[in-house]
Amino acid sequence: MKPMKDKNKASASNKEGTVISQGSSSNSTPDGKMIFGEDEFIYVKEANAYIDARIDTGAAVSSISATDITEFERNGKKWYRFTLAANDRFIEMEAPHVRYSEIRQSSKDTTTKRPVVSLNVKIGDYSTSSEFTLTDRSKMQYSLLIGRTFIQDIAVVDVSRQHIFERENNVLVLLNRDAYNAAKDKGINPNAEYDKQNINESAGKIAYPADNGANLGDDAEKALPPVIDKLNTAQKEK
């Protein structure tokens, strides 16, 4: 991704994150803090996708939509495997456990304990690892919410703006629910180029012989006629 270029540049960082540079004019404040719009595309490494996120200063901790949450162990540490369902896609993700968060229900006088994981994220030139609560947001407008823990010390929010920072074009993008439904109603696939590229890259990896349609795996050489004949002969001799 080509960073946005400005004549004057300032840098910003927090304890865990790093930033190469931030343009000073429309993308950052005079003291070097980034300016986020009400919505921003956040790259989540574990999903290998840009996710349209709501920037919410009213939420303490960020959260990501997660279903089919399962706990497992990796190198003696607790991890979680979960599914991110958005834009008619299902992305399986894995992330290390950090802690549990007690969430108080606004309509009830009870709390719910939810797992919190660490995810590697990027916006503009700024990248960091940050905490995200796992919760089912599949019926909500945004599958990703960015809270104060992520924003503090590195950014301010201008709710009059949206999508200030650019994103890479050849990476999967997950839109908010209304934007995706509007695109689908118009027959537009926001990931048309991405899907086309993936199909081209996977061409020839799975071999399907024309005579019987059997899947011979990911070795393209097995699809050659002499090899197919040899396999068929071996089957008949058994």
Rosetta blueprint (number, residue, H / E / L):
1 M L
2 K L
3 P L
4 M L
5 K L
6 D L
7 K L
8 N L
9 K E
10 A E
11 S L
12 A L
13 S L
14 N L
15 K L
16 E L
17 G L
18 T E
19 V E
20 I L
21 S L
22 Q E
23 G E
24 S L
25 S L
26 S L
27 N L
28 S E
29 T L
30 P L
31 D L
32 G L
33 K L
34 M E
35 I E
36 F E
37 G E
38 E L
39 D E
40 E E
41 F E
42 I E
43 Y E
44 V E
45 K L
46 E L
47 A L
48 N L
49 A E
50 Y E
51 I E
52 D E
53 A E
54 R E
55 I E
56 D L
57 T L
58 G L
59 A L
60 A L
61 V L
62 S E
63 S E
64 I E
65 S E
66 A L
67 T E
68 D E
69 I E
70 T E
71 E E
72 F E
73 E E
74 R E
75 N L
76 G L
77 K E
78 K E
79 W E
80 Y E
81 R E
82 F E
83 T E
84 L E
85 A E
86 A E
87 N L
88 D L
89 R E
90 F E
91 I E
92 E E
93 M E
94 E E
95 A E
96 P E
97 H E
98 V E
99 R E
100 Y E
101 S E
102 E E
103 I E
104 R E
105 Q L
106 S L
107 S L
108 K L
109 D L
110 T L
111 T E
112 T E
113 K E
114 R E
115 P E
116 V E
117 V E
118 S E
119 L E
120 N E
121 V E
122 K E
123 I E
124 G L
125 D L
126 Y E
127 S E
128 T E
129 S E
130 S E
131 E E
132 F E
133 T E
134 L E
135 T E
136 D L
137 R L
138 S L
139 K L
140 M L
141 Q L
142 Y L
143 S L
144 L E
145 L E
146 I E
147 G L
148 R H
149 T H
150 F H
151 I H
152 Q L
153 D L
154 I L
155 A E
156 V E
157 V E
158 D E
159 V L
160 S L
161 R L
162 Q L
163 H L
164 I L
165 F L
166 E L
167 R L
168 E L
169 N L
170 N L
171 V L
172 L E
173 V E
174 L E
175 L L
176 N L
177 R H
178 D H
179 A H
180 Y H
181 N H
182 A H
183 A H
184 K H
185 D H
186 K L
187 G L
188 I L
189 N L
190 P L
191 N L
192 A H
193 E H
194 Y H
195 D H
196 K H
197 Q H
198 N H
199 I H
200 N H
201 E H
202 S H
203 A L
204 G L
205 K L
206 I L
207 A L
208 Y L
209 P L
210 A L
211 D L
212 N L
213 G L
214 A L
215 N L
216 L L
217 G L
218 D L
219 D L
220 A H
221 E H
222 K H
223 A H
224 L L
225 P H
226 P H
227 V H
228 I H
229 D H
230 K H
231 L H
232 N H
233 T H
234 A H
235 Q H
236 K H
237 E H
238 K L
